[in-house]
Amino acid sequence: MNAARIEVRNHVQKIKEQGCGKALIPDWIAYGTSAEPGTQLFLLTEAQAKRIREESPDTAKLIRPYYSDEYFRTGIAKSCILLEGKPEKAALRYLWENLWKDGERKRSSFYVPSALHRARRGRLILPGCLDPEFEIMPMAWVQADSVIGKGLLTIADPSALACCVAASHAFHVWHRAFSRRDEEGRLHYTMLYRCFENCPNPGLAPALAEELTGKLKRFHMETIRAIREARLAGKPFTRYEDFASRETAACLQQVNEAVNAGYGADCQPAGGDSGAFREQLLWKLLEVHECQRQQAERSKPI
């Protein structure tokens, strides 16, 4: 292992051990939470959701879209009822008579709504676990009242800057350095290292970030639609990348060029060595991160 590679790894380990200080990308990220069976969140079948809408308008007001990590493999969001606040007595009576029976609880999951910040405009959802050689970060923008379940990360009211960074190859490199690998080599985002919030800020011009985010939304929606149509037709899921269009690839190239320019880094690997290019890009990100960390420290009130 050469000296430069050792220095990069030592710098990454230092950040892991000592922390990153103030978040450099100020968007709050959290895990979706859906684990033990319970009675706060009911996952509904299509037939149940249809029946509720027909039979109980008060209960139908509680139906919300539910997303888990399966969404990026099926393109299909489920429906759920999340009990929070003070639901109408008529809705509670309907639930008691129709969903709180023995056997129905097996379809429910426990949900902790206090674990997530409220969203006013919408949410960006990302997978919390990725194959080691992923090429495109699966992303989806969902409505504000969506319930985000197990296996997903969510950002409430994401900025255009956060969307562009999450989609960029630079963040892929950063993510690989700070994620945890399981026995199968899959990459897991860790809240401990906060690798998203502490990825360096490329300082994109707001207008450019908004323009690129608009394109990202459109093309990722098309990818999800292609996955859904394929699955409904009985075709197997392969990789998220396999359902992306050429226009999506062109859009991501624009994002990479803009984000890398913000970091002062090249966009293309030299000589076709993608491994060496990733190391060079990671080193550049670490340099920018340290510079921005020091600036944040100096700007703290005494």
LUMLUMVO-132044 format. One line per field, with one value per residue (C-alpha): residue number from 1; residue in three letters; x, z, y. Coordinates in steps of 0.2 Angstrom, whole numbers, plus 5000, padded with zeros to 4 digits. Each point is the difference from the previous one (the first is absolute). Layout:
N
num <- [NUM,...] $
residuo <- [ALA,...] $
px <- [X,...] $
pz <- [Z,...] $
py <- [Y,...] $
REM end
This chain:
302
num <- [1,2,3,4,5,6,7,8,9,10,11,12,13,14,15,16,17,18,19,20,21,22,23,24,25,26,27,28,29,30,31,32,33,34,35,36,37,38,39,40,41,42,43,44,45,46,47,48,49,50,51,52,53,54,55,56,57,58,59,60,61,62,63,64,65,66,67,68,69,70,71,72,73,74,75,76,77,78,79,80,81,82,83,84,85,86,87,88,89,90,91,92,93,94,95,96,97,98,99,100,101,102,103,104,105,106,107,108,109,110,111,112,113,114,115,116,117,118,119,120,121,122,123,124,125,126,127,128,129,130,131,132,133,134,135,136,137,138,139,140,141,142,143,144,145,146,147,148,149,150,151,152,153,154,155,156,157,158,159,160,161,162,163,164,165,166,167,168,169,170,171,172,173,174,175,176,177,178,179,180,181,182,183,184,185,186,187,188,189,190,191,192,193,194,195,196,197,198,199,200,201,202,203,204,205,206,207,208,209,210,211,212,213,214,215,216,217,218,219,220,221,222,223,224,225,226,227,228,229,230,231,232,233,234,235,236,237,238,239,240,241,242,243,244,245,246,247,248,249,250,251,252,253,254,255,256,257,258,259,260,261,262,263,264,265,266,267,268,269,270,271,272,273,274,275,276,277,278,279,280,281,282,283,284,285,286,287,288,289,290,291,292,293,294,295,296,297,298,299,300,301,302] $
residuo <- [MET,ASN,ALA,ALA,ARG,ILE,GLU,VAL,ARG,ASN,HIS,VAL,GLN,LYS,ILE,LYS,GLU,GLN,GLY,CYS,GLY,LYS,ALA,LEU,ILE,PRO,ASP,TRP,ILE,ALA,TYR,GLY,THR,SER,ALA,GLU,PRO,GLY,THR,GLN,LEU,PHE,LEU,LEU,THR,GLU,ALA,GLN,ALA,LYS,ARG,ILE,ARG,GLU,GLU,SER,PRO,ASP,THR,ALA,LYS,LEU,ILE,ARG,PRO,TYR,TYR,SER,ASP,GLU,TYR,PHE,ARG,THR,GLY,ILE,ALA,LYS,SER,CYS,ILE,LEU,LEU,GLU,GLY,LYS,PRO,GLU,LYS,ALA,ALA,LEU,ARG,TYR,LEU,TRP,GLU,ASN,LEU,TRP,LYS,ASP,GLY,GLU,ARG,LYS,ARG,SER,SER,PHE,TYR,VAL,PRO,SER,ALA,LEU,HIS,ARG,ALA,ARG,ARG,GLY,ARG,LEU,ILE,LEU,PRO,GLY,CYS,LEU,ASP,PRO,GLU,PHE,GLU,ILE,MET,PRO,MET,ALA,TRP,VAL,GLN,ALA,ASP,SER,VAL,ILE,GLY,LYS,GLY,LEU,LEU,THR,ILE,ALA,ASP,PRO,SER,ALA,LEU,ALA,CYS,CYS,VAL,ALA,ALA,SER,HIS,ALA,PHE,HIS,VAL,TRP,HIS,ARG,ALA,PHE,SER,ARG,ARG,ASP,GLU,GLU,GLY,ARG,LEU,HIS,TYR,THR,MET,LEU,TYR,ARG,CYS,PHE,GLU,ASN,CYS,PRO,ASN,PRO,GLY,LEU,ALA,PRO,ALA,LEU,ALA,GLU,GLU,LEU,THR,GLY,LYS,LEU,LYS,ARG,PHE,HIS,MET,GLU,THR,ILE,ARG,ALA,ILE,ARG,GLU,ALA,ARG,LEU,ALA,GLY,LYS,PRO,PHE,THR,ARG,TYR,GLU,ASP,PHE,ALA,SER,ARG,GLU,THR,ALA,ALA,CYS,LEU,GLN,GLN,VAL,ASN,GLU,ALA,VAL,ASN,ALA,GLY,TYR,GLY,ALA,ASP,CYS,GLN,PRO,ALA,GLY,GLY,ASP,SER,GLY,ALA,PHE,ARG,GLU,GLN,LEU,LEU,TRP,LYS,LEU,LEU,GLU,VAL,HIS,GLU,CYS,GLN,ARG,GLN,GLN,ALA,GLU,ARG,SER,LYS,PRO,ILE] $
px <- [5000,5008,5002,4986,4987,5006,4998,4982,4995,5008,4990,4984,5003,5004,4983,4992,5008,4999,4984,4998,4994,4986,4990,5006,4984,4986,4987,4993,5000,4993,4996,4982,4994,4990,5004,4989,4982,4988,4984,5006,5003,4990,5006,4985,4997,4993,4983,5000,5004,4986,4988,5004,4998,4983,4994,5008,5004,5007,5012,5004,5008,5013,5006,5018,5013,5012,5018,5013,5016,4989,4994,5016,4998,4981,4996,4984,4996,4989,4986,4999,4991,5011,4992,5006,4992,4981,4991,4981,4991,4991,5017,5006,4984,5001,5019,4995,4986,5010,5019,5003,4995,5012,5009,4999,5014,5012,4998,5005,5016,5005,5004,5008,4994,5011,5015,4998,4999,4984,5001,4990,5003,5006,5014,5014,5002,5017,5004,5010,5009,5008,5009,5019,5001,4984,5001,4984,4994,4981,4990,4982,4991,4984,4986,5002,4989,5007,5005,5018,5004,5014,5015,4999,5008,4989,5003,4986,4998,5017,5009,5005,5018,4997,4992,5014,5013,4991,4999,5018,5014,5010,4988,5001,5018,4998,4986,5011,5014,4988,4987,5000,5002,4991,5005,4993,5010,4985,5002,4989,4998,5005,4993,5015,5012,4986,5008,4986,4999,5019,5004,5008,4989,5005,4992,4989,4991,4982,4992,5011,4996,4982,5001,5009,4989,4985,5008,5004,4982,4994,5012,4999,4981,5002,5012,4987,4986,5011,5003,4982,4994,5013,4995,4982,5004,5008,5018,5014,5009,5018,5008,4993,5013,4992,4984,5007,4999,5014,4993,5002,5019,5002,4992,5011,5015,4995,4998,5017,5008,4992,5004,5018,5003,4994,5013,5013,5002,5001,4984,5008,5012,5017,5006,4984,5006,4983,5008,5014,4988,4989,5015,5005,4982,4999,5016,4993,4984,5010,5010,4984,4992,5015,5000,4981,5001,5013,4990,4985,5011,5006,4982,4994,4996,5013] $
pz <- [5000,4995,5012,4992,5003,5018,5003,4993,5011,5015,4997,4998,5016,5009,4995,5006,5017,5003,4991,4987,5010,4993,4985,4984,4990,5012,4996,5014,4995,5010,4998,4997,5015,4998,5010,5013,4997,5009,4999,4995,4981,4990,4983,4988,4985,4985,5004,5018,4994,4987,5013,5013,4987,4996,5017,5012,4994,5017,5000,4982,5006,5009,4985,4995,4987,5008,4993,5005,4991,4989,4991,4990,4994,4996,4996,5011,5016,5012,5011,5018,5015,5013,5016,5007,5007,5004,4987,4999,5011,4985,4992,5016,5001,4982,5003,5015,4991,4984,5003,5018,4999,5003,4984,4993,5012,4990,4986,5011,5005,5014,4996,5010,4992,5012,4992,4984,4998,4992,4982,4993,4981,4998,5003,4991,5003,4998,5003,5016,4993,4982,4990,5000,4982,4998,4986,5003,5017,5000,5005,5001,5005,5010,5008,5017,5010,4993,5013,4998,5005,5003,4989,4994,5004,4999,4999,5004,4988,4991,4993,4981,5006,5010,4986,4988,5012,5004,4981,4996,4997,5013,5014,4994,5003,5017,5005,4996,5012,5015,4998,5009,4990,5005,4997,4982,4996,5000,5005,5015,5004,5018,5011,5010,4987,4993,4983,4990,5011,5001,4981,4995,4993,4981,5001,4984,4994,5007,4982,4993,5015,4997,4982,5002,5014,4989,4987,5013,5006,4983,4995,5016,4999,4983,5007,5014,4987,4989,5015,5004,4983,4998,5017,4996,4984,5010,4995,5014,5008,4995,5005,5002,4986,4988,4999,4998,4983,4990,5005,5018,4997,4991,5015,5012,4990,5001,5019,5001,4990,5011,5016,4996,4993,5017,5009,4987,4995,4983,4994,4990,5005,4992,4990,5003,5018,5010,5016,5000,4995,5015,5011,4993,5001,5018,5004,4993,5010,5016,4996,4997,5015,5011,4993,5003,5017,5005,4993,5010,5016,4997,4998,5016,5013,5014] $
py <- [5000,5017,5014,5011,4986,4997,5019,5000,4985,5008,5016,4991,4990,5017,5007,4984,5001,5018,5005,5013,5015,5011,4992,5007,4997,5006,4987,4989,4982,4985,4982,4994,4989,4985,4985,4991,4995,5012,5010,5018,4996,4989,4995,4998,4988,5008,4992,5007,5018,4999,4993,5014,5014,4992,4997,5013,5017,5005,4985,5004,5016,4991,4990,5005,4994,4988,4998,4987,4994,4989,5015,5002,4981,5001,5018,4997,5010,4991,5008,5001,5008,5009,5004,5016,5016,4997,4991,5001,4988,4993,4996,4991,4990,4994,4995,4991,4990,4997,5000,4997,4982,4986,4996,5017,5006,4989,5013,5014,5008,5011,5018,5014,5016,5011,4993,5010,5019,5006,5005,5015,4997,4982,4987,4993,4982,4990,4982,4996,4985,4999,4987,5004,5004,5011,5013,5010,5005,4995,5016,5005,5015,4996,5010,5008,4989,4984,4987,4994,4982,4988,5001,5018,5017,5015,5019,5011,5015,4997,5014,5000,4999,4984,4992,5004,4994,4984,4996,5003,4989,5010,4995,4982,5000,5009,4987,4985,5007,5003,4987,4983,4984,4984,4982,5001,5016,5011,5018,5006,5019,5003,5014,4999,5008,5011,4998,5009,5015,5001,4998,5016,5014,5003,5017,4998,5016,4999,5002,4986,4988,5003,4997,4984,4994,5003,4988,4987,5000,4997,4986,4991,5000,4992,4987,4995,5000,4988,4989,4999,4996,4986,4992,5001,4991,4986,5005,4998,5014,5001,5016,5018,5006,4988,5009,5018,5008,5008,5017,4995,4996,5017,5009,4991,5005,5018,4998,4993,5013,5014,4992,4995,5018,5006,4990,5005,4982,4991,4991,4986,4987,5002,4985,4990,4995,5003,4993,5013,5013,4996,5002,5017,5006,4994,5009,5016,4998,4998,5016,5010,4992,5005,5018,5002,4992,5013,5014,4994,4999,5018,5007,4993,5014,5002] $
REM end
